[in-house]
Amino acid sequence: MLGEIVEALNSWEGTCSHAKDRSRWRIVLACISWTIWKERDSRCFQSLENDVQKIKLNFILLLCFWCNQIYSNDTVSIIDVLDSL
């Protein structure tokens, strides 16, 4: 499993030519991983299951929050971040 994750990270790194874009890809990958982890925990330990649309919404909201925290002094909007992906 670890090899698959490392390979995914390396392939995502190769898609960006600018350092700023690479950091945004890292945020997206971390956000996807965290969203899936939280959904898994919810299903395993609380017997709660969200539908796919809710999971996507949770991802977008978390991504917006994290980007707002990281890029708060930057003029980049969340729309710009999503467009750059």
Contact map, one row per residue, 1 for C-alpha under 8 A:
1111100000000000000000000000000000000000000000000000000000000000000000000000000000000
1111110000000000000000000000000000000000000000000000000000000000000000000000000000000
1111111000000000000000000000000000000000000000000000000000000000000000000000000000000
1111111100000000000000000000000000000000000000000000000000000000000000000000000000000
1111111110000000000000000000000000000000000000000000000000000000000000000000000000000
0111111111000000000000000000000000000000000000000000000000000000000000000000000000000
0011111111100000000000000000000000000000000000000000000000000000000000000000000000000
0001111111110000000000000000000000000000000000000000000000000000000000000000000000000
0000111111111000000000000000100000000000000000000000000000000000000000000000000000000
0000011111111100000000000000000000000000000000000000000000000000000000000000000000000
0000001111111110000000000000000000000000000000000000000000000000000000000000000000000
0000000111111111000000001000000000000000000000000000000000000000000000000000000000000
0000000011111111000001001000000000000000000000000000000000000000000000000000000000000
0000000001111111100000000000000000000000000000000000000000000000000000000000000000000
0000000000111111100000000000000000000000000000000000000000000000000000000000000000000
0000000000011111111011000000000000000000000000000000000000000000000000000000000000000
0000000000000111111011000000000000000000000000000000000000000000000000000000000000000
0000000000000001111111000000000000000000000000000000000000000000000000000000000000000
0000000000000001111111100000000000000000000000000000000000000000000000000000000000000
0000000000000000011111110000000000000000000000000000000000000000000000000000000000000
0000000000000001111111111000000000000000000000000000000000000000000000000000000000011
0000000000001001111111111100000000000000000000000000000000000000000000000000000000000
0000000000000000001111111110000000000000000000000000000000000000000000000000000000000
0000000000000000000111111111000000000000000000000000000000000000000000000000000010001
0000000000011000000011111111100000000000000000000000000000000000000000000000000000001
0000000000000000000001111111110000000000000000000000000000000000000000000000000000000
0000000000000000000000111111111000000000000000000000000000000010011000000000000000000
0000000000000000000000011111111100000000000000000000000000000010000000000000000000000
0000000010000000000000001111111110000000000000000000000000000000000000000000000000000
0000000000000000000000000111111111000000000000000000000000000000000000000000000000000
0000000000000000000000000011111111100000000000000000000000100110000000000000000000000
0000000000000000000000000001111111110000000000000000000000100000000000000000000000000
0000000000000000000000000000111111111000000000000000000000000000000000000000000000000
0000000000000000000000000000011111111100000000000000000000000000000000000000000000000
0000000000000000000000000000001111111110000000000000001001100000000000000000000000000
0000000000000000000000000000000111111111000000000000000000000000000000000000000000000
0000000000000000000000000000000011111111100000000000000000000000000000000000000000000
0000000000000000000000000000000001111111110000000000000000000000000000000000000000000
0000000000000000000000000000000000111111111000001100001000000000000000000000000000000
0000000000000000000000000000000000011111111100000000000000000000000000000000000000000
0000000000000000000000000000000000001111111111000000000000000000000000000000000000000
0000000000000000000000000000000000000111111111111000000000000000000000000000000000000
0000000000000000000000000000000000000011111111111000000000000000000000000000000000000
0000000000000000000000000000000000000001111111110000000000000000000000000000000000000
0000000000000000000000000000000000000000111111100000000000000000000000000000000000000
0000000000000000000000000000000000000000111111110000000000000000000000000000000000000
0000000000000000000000000000000000000000011111111000000000000000000000000000000000000
0000000000000000000000000000000000000000011101111100000000000000000000000000000000000
0000000000000000000000000000000000000010011000111110000000000000000000000000000000000
0000000000000000000000000000000000000010000000011111111000000000000000000000000000000
0000000000000000000000000000000000000000000000001111111000000000000000000000000000000
0000000000000000000000000000000000000000000000000111111100000000000000000000000000000
0000000000000000000000000000000000000000000000000111111110000000000000000000000000000
0000000000000000000000000000000000000000000000000111111111000000000000000000000000000
0000000000000000000000000000000000100010000000000111111111100000000000000000000000000
0000000000000000000000000000000000000000000000000001111111110000000000000000000000000
0000000000000000000000000000000000000000000000000000111111111000000000000000000000000
0000000000000000000000000000000000100000000000000000011111111100000000000000000000000
0000000000000000000000000000001100100000000000000000001111111110000000000000000000000
0000000000000000000000000000000000000000000000000000000111111111000000000000000000000
0000000000000000000000000000000000000000000000000000000011111111100000000000000000000
0000000000000000000000000000001000000000000000000000000001111111110000000000000000000
0000000000000000000000000011001000000000000000000000000000111111111000000000000000000
0000000000000000000000000000000000000000000000000000000000011111111100000000010000000
0000000000000000000000000000000000000000000000000000000000001111111110000000000000000
0000000000000000000000000010000000000000000000000000000000000111111111000000000000000
0000000000000000000000000010000000000000000000000000000000000011111111110000010000000
0000000000000000000000000000000000000000000000000000000000000001111111110000010000000
0000000000000000000000000000000000000000000000000000000000000000111111110000000000000
0000000000000000000000000000000000000000000000000000000000000000011111110000000000000
0000000000000000000000000000000000000000000000000000000000000000001111111111000000000
0000000000000000000000000000000000000000000000000000000000000000001111111110000000000
0000000000000000000000000000000000000000000000000000000000000000000000111110000000000
0000000000000000000000000000000000000000000000000000000000000000000000111111000000000
0000000000000000000000000000000000000000000000000000000000000000000000111111100000000
0000000000000000000000000000000000000000000000000000000000000000000000100111110110000
0000000000000000000000000000000000000000000000000000000000000000000000000011111110000
0000000000000000000000000000000000000000000000000000000000000001001100000001111111000
0000000000000000000000000000000000000000000000000000000000000000000000000000111111100
0000000000000000000000000000000000000000000000000000000000000000000000000001111111110
0000000000000000000000010000000000000000000000000000000000000000000000000001111111111
0000000000000000000000000000000000000000000000000000000000000000000000000000011111111
0000000000000000000000000000000000000000000000000000000000000000000000000000001111111
0000000000000000000010000000000000000000000000000000000000000000000000000000000111111
0000000000000000000010011000000000000000000000000000000000000000000000000000000011111
